[in-house]
Amino acid sequence: MEYIIDNTKSINETLKNMHDFDTLILKSGIYKEKVKVLNNNITIKGEDRCNVIIENKDFFHKIMPDFNECNTFRTWTFYVGGDNVKLSNLTIKNLSVPSSRYGQAVALHVDGDYFTAEEINIISAQDTLFTGPLPRDLQERHKGFLEDNFRRDRKSYQKYINCYIEGDVDFIFGCATTLFYNSEIHSIEKKLENSKSIGGYLSAPSHEKETPYGYLFYKCRLTCDENAKNVYLARPWRDYGHAAFIDCSYGKHILPEGFSNWSKTTRYNTAKFYEYSTTVDQSKRVKWSHILTKEEKDKYLEGFMALDKFFNL
């Protein structure tokens, strides 16, 4: 069944009436709503990618109705907990920008399995996109604070095709096995309150040891604002964070060393960071990242795509 609504109607209320394989079409407009999708097997698509905007303004230190701080994992504008959900042709924003004032502010939080985003914009500053599930230590730490649905230890396959993702610090983070294909990953300037410009981190993967593949950025464009600089491709949020950048184009903002360790940890011993590019000075990359040969690149792509037909391009 197909539902069509405009921004005078509630997305959440419409979702309550939807069933497997239904489609929700959003007409152009700004939807000021915190959307929670628990449905399985549904599609939500916008009438116009740039003019269907779902927005909210929760941030880490905001005091919520339960008198607790929001915490990163309740800041989301749009949450997907159902399986086999597809979003297309729309924009999701967290308006809590700049991060120097608001801190962590998730736009899209996904921990359902077989999630697809195609032709969508995901916009915030710090922690823009969370690809769940939560790391296992946080599942335990947030018991009684986060709803059980947000604390599931489960597999999550996700893919983002022809998308635009914007942020400054760790703005793509989490545990899911995720394909980013032909997407623009855009870094904005990170400023302190004294207006001093500092660097950022494009991604912060946190995969478990047994996860064979983590983030794959394949044929993506890494772009930046005019004043953005000193950006790392990734840093490991947990010991076995896993990210690969293959056949991507890099802007001037990406640092020559490419990757960063997480503070004073020893995660450089266990993190799995891979790269294949013919345009970067590989001699300047950190020694604990892995520069792939063409043969290794082909084998890596073959292995990732063989995980599940879901990743077939």
matplotlib code that plots the C-alpha trace (Angstrom):
import matplotlib.pyplot as plt

x = [0.0, 1.2, 0.8, 1.3, 1.6, 2.7, 4.3, 1.0, 0.9, 3.0, 5.5, 5.4, 1.6, 1.6, 4.2, 1.8, -0.6, 2.0, 2.7, 5.3, 6.1, 4.2, 5.7, 5.5, 5.9, 6.8, 5.8, 8.2, 8.4, 10.1, 9.1, 10.0, 9.8, 12.0, 11.2, 11.4, 11.0, 10.4, 8.6, 10.1, 10.2, 9.1, 10.2, 10.2, 11.0, 10.8, 9.3, 12.5, 15.8, 16.7, 13.2, 12.0, 13.7, 13.3, 14.9, 15.3, 17.7, 18.7, 22.3, 24.4, 24.0, 20.4, 18.2, 15.4, 11.9, 13.4, 15.8, 18.8, 21.2, 20.3, 23.5, 24.8, 22.5, 19.3, 20.2, 19.1, 16.6, 15.8, 16.1, 15.7, 15.4, 13.4, 14.9, 14.9, 14.1, 14.9, 15.2, 15.5, 15.4, 15.2, 17.3, 17.8, 19.3, 20.3, 20.3, 22.7, 25.6, 28.4, 29.7, 31.9, 28.6, 26.4, 28.8, 27.5, 24.3, 23.3, 21.1, 20.6, 20.9, 20.4, 20.7, 18.2, 19.6, 19.6, 19.2, 19.5, 19.9, 19.9, 20.1, 19.7, 21.5, 22.6, 23.7, 25.0, 28.5, 29.8, 28.5, 26.3, 25.6, 25.6, 25.7, 24.6, 24.5, 26.1, 29.5, 29.0, 30.5, 28.0, 25.1, 25.8, 26.7, 23.4, 21.2, 18.2, 19.0, 18.4, 15.4, 16.2, 15.7, 18.7, 20.9, 20.6, 23.7, 23.0, 24.3, 23.6, 24.3, 23.9, 24.5, 24.6, 24.4, 24.8, 24.4, 25.8, 27.1, 28.3, 30.1, 33.3, 34.3, 33.7, 30.8, 30.4, 30.8, 29.6, 29.7, 27.8, 29.2, 28.6, 29.1, 29.4, 29.3, 29.6, 28.8, 30.1, 31.6, 31.9, 34.0, 33.0, 35.3, 35.7, 36.0, 36.6, 34.6, 37.5, 37.1, 40.3, 40.0, 41.1, 41.1, 38.5, 37.9, 35.8, 35.0, 35.3, 34.6, 34.1, 33.7, 34.0, 37.0, 35.0, 33.5, 35.3, 34.6, 33.7, 33.3, 34.0, 34.2, 34.2, 34.5, 33.5, 34.4, 35.9, 35.2, 35.4, 34.3, 36.8, 38.3, 38.2, 41.6, 43.6, 41.1, 41.9, 40.2, 39.5, 40.4, 39.4, 36.6, 37.1, 40.1, 39.1, 37.6, 37.8, 37.6, 38.7, 39.0, 39.2, 39.3, 38.1, 39.1, 40.5, 40.3, 43.1, 41.8, 42.9, 46.1, 49.1, 49.3, 45.7, 44.7, 44.9, 45.1, 42.5, 44.2, 46.7, 45.4, 47.2, 44.5, 47.0, 47.9, 44.4, 42.6, 42.2, 42.6, 43.0, 43.5, 43.9, 44.6, 46.9, 46.9, 48.2, 51.8, 51.7, 55.1, 53.5, 50.7, 50.9, 52.9, 50.1, 47.6, 47.6, 48.3, 46.7, 48.1, 45.7, 45.5, 44.7, 42.2, 40.3, 40.4, 39.1, 36.2, 35.4, 35.3, 33.2, 30.6, 30.5, 29.2, 25.6, 23.8, 22.5, 25.9, 25.7, 26.1]
y = [0.0, 3.5, 6.4, 10.0, 12.8, 16.4, 18.2, 18.9, 15.2, 13.2, 10.7, 8.7, 8.5, 7.3, 4.6, 3.1, 2.2, 0.8, -2.9, -5.0, -3.8, -0.5, 2.7, 6.2, 9.1, 12.5, 15.6, 18.6, 20.5, 20.7, 17.9, 19.1, 15.6, 13.1, 10.0, 6.4, 3.6, 0.2, -1.2, -4.0, -4.2, -0.6, 2.2, 5.9, 8.2, 11.9, 13.8, 16.0, 15.2, 18.7, 19.9, 17.0, 17.9, 16.0, 18.0, 18.1, 19.7, 17.3, 17.3, 15.6, 17.9, 18.8, 18.0, 15.7, 15.1, 12.4, 15.1, 13.3, 14.6, 13.5, 11.5, 10.8, 7.8, 9.8, 12.8, 11.3, 13.0, 9.8, 6.3, 3.0, -0.1, -2.2, -4.6, -4.2, -0.5, 1.8, 5.6, 7.6, 11.1, 13.1, 15.1, 14.3, 17.0, 17.6, 21.3, 21.3, 23.0, 24.0, 21.1, 23.5, 24.6, 21.5, 18.5, 15.2, 15.4, 12.4, 13.0, 9.3, 6.3, 2.9, -0.5, -2.5, -5.1, -4.8, -1.0, 0.9, 4.7, 6.0, 9.5, 11.1, 13.9, 13.3, 16.5, 17.5, 18.2, 15.8, 12.2, 12.8, 9.1, 6.2, 2.8, 0.6, -1.6, -0.1, -1.5, -4.3, -2.4, 0.5, -2.0, -2.9, 0.6, 2.0, -0.7, 1.0, 4.3, 3.4, 1.4, -2.3, -1.8, 0.4, -2.1, -5.1, -7.2, -8.1, -8.1, -5.0, -4.7, -1.2, 0.5, 4.1, 4.7, 8.1, 9.8, 13.1, 12.9, 16.0, 16.6, 17.3, 14.9, 11.1, 11.9, 8.3, 5.9, 2.6, -1.2, -2.1, -3.7, -0.8, 0.0, 3.6, 3.7, 6.7, 9.0, 12.5, 12.5, 16.2, 17.7, 21.0, 23.3, 22.3, 25.4, 25.9, 28.6, 31.0, 30.5, 28.7, 26.1, 22.6, 19.3, 16.5, 12.8, 11.5, 8.1, 6.2, 2.5, 0.2, -3.3, -6.4, -8.7, -11.4, -9.0, -9.8, -6.5, -3.1, 0.2, 0.2, 3.6, 2.7, 5.2, 8.0, 11.7, 13.2, 16.9, 19.8, 23.4, 26.1, 26.4, 22.7, 21.2, 18.6, 15.8, 12.1, 9.4, 7.3, 6.6, 3.4, 4.0, 0.4, -1.9, -3.6, -0.7, -1.6, 0.8, 0.6, 3.4, 2.1, 4.2, 7.3, 10.9, 13.0, 16.8, 19.0, 18.6, 15.0, 14.7, 13.0, 10.4, 9.4, 7.7, 8.4, 6.3, 6.8, 9.1, 7.2, 3.7, 0.9, 0.4, 0.8, -2.9, -4.2, -1.6, -2.7, 0.3, -0.4, 1.9, 1.7, 4.9, 5.9, 9.6, 9.8, 9.7, 6.3, 6.8, 9.4, 7.1, 5.8, 2.5, 0.6, 1.1, -1.2, 0.0, -2.6, -3.7, -3.9, -7.7, -7.2, -4.6, -6.9, -9.7, -7.3, -6.1, -9.7, -10.8, -7.8, -8.3, -12.0, -11.5, -11.2, -10.5, -7.4, -5.7, -6.5, -3.3]
z = [0.0, -0.7, 1.7, 0.6, 3.2, 3.4, 6.4, 8.0, 8.8, 11.3, 9.9, 13.2, 13.2, 9.6, 10.4, 12.9, 10.1, 7.7, 7.1, 5.3, 1.8, 2.2, 0.9, 2.4, 0.0, 1.6, -0.3, -0.3, 2.9, 6.3, 8.7, 12.2, 13.8, 15.6, 13.6, 15.0, 12.4, 14.0, 11.0, 8.9, 5.1, 4.2, 1.9, 2.7, -0.1, -0.7, -3.6, -3.9, -2.3, -1.3, -0.4, 1.7, 5.0, 8.3, 11.1, 14.8, 17.4, 20.1, 21.3, 24.0, 26.9, 26.3, 29.3, 28.3, 29.8, 32.1, 33.5, 32.1, 29.5, 26.0, 25.5, 22.0, 21.4, 22.0, 19.9, 16.6, 14.3, 12.5, 14.0, 12.1, 14.2, 11.7, 9.2, 5.4, 5.5, 2.5, 2.5, -0.7, -2.1, 1.1, 3.6, 7.3, 9.6, 13.1, 13.6, 16.5, 14.7, 15.4, 17.4, 19.5, 21.0, 20.9, 20.9, 19.6, 17.5, 15.5, 12.4, 11.4, 13.7, 12.1, 13.8, 11.8, 9.4, 5.5, 5.6, 2.3, 1.8, -1.7, -2.9, 0.6, 2.4, 6.1, 7.7, 11.2, 12.6, 15.3, 15.1, 12.1, 11.1, 13.6, 12.1, 15.0, 16.9, 20.0, 21.0, 23.5, 26.4, 25.8, 25.6, 29.2, 30.4, 29.1, 30.5, 32.2, 30.4, 26.7, 25.6, 25.0, 21.3, 21.2, 23.0, 20.8, 20.0, 16.4, 12.9, 10.8, 7.1, 5.7, 2.4, 1.3, -2.4, -4.1, -0.7, 0.8, 4.4, 6.1, 9.5, 11.3, 14.1, 13.9, 11.7, 10.5, 13.4, 14.7, 14.4, 11.2, 8.1, 5.7, 2.1, 1.1, -2.7, -5.1, -2.2, -1.2, 2.3, 3.1, 6.0, 7.4, 9.4, 13.0, 15.2, 18.9, 20.7, 20.3, 16.6, 16.2, 13.4, 14.2, 12.5, 12.3, 11.8, 8.9, 10.5, 13.8, 13.3, 16.3, 14.9, 17.0, 16.6, 14.8, 12.2, 8.9, 7.2, 8.5, 6.5, 2.8, 1.1, -2.6, -5.3, -2.9, -3.2, 0.0, -0.2, 2.2, 3.0, 1.9, 5.5, 6.5, 7.1, 8.9, 8.6, 9.2, 7.2, 10.3, 13.9, 15.8, 18.3, 19.6, 19.3, 16.0, 14.1, 10.4, 7.4, 3.8, 1.3, -2.2, -5.5, -3.6, -4.6, -1.8, -1.1, 0.2, 3.8, 4.2, 6.2, 4.6, 7.4, 6.7, 9.9, 13.6, 16.7, 19.4, 22.0, 24.1, 23.4, 21.6, 19.1, 16.2, 17.0, 16.2, 14.0, 10.4, 8.0, 4.3, 1.4, -2.4, -4.3, -7.1, -6.1, -2.6, -1.3, 0.3, 2.0, 4.4, 5.6, 9.1, 9.2, 10.8, 8.0, 5.0, 1.5, -0.9, -4.2, -7.1, -6.6, -2.9, -3.7, -6.1, -3.5, -0.8, -2.9, -3.9, -0.3, 0.8, -1.9, -1.3, 2.3, 1.0, -2.2, -0.5, -1.3, -5.1, -7.1]

ax = plt.figure().add_subplot(projection="3d")
ax.plot(x, y, z, "-o")
ax.set_aspect("equal")
plt.show()
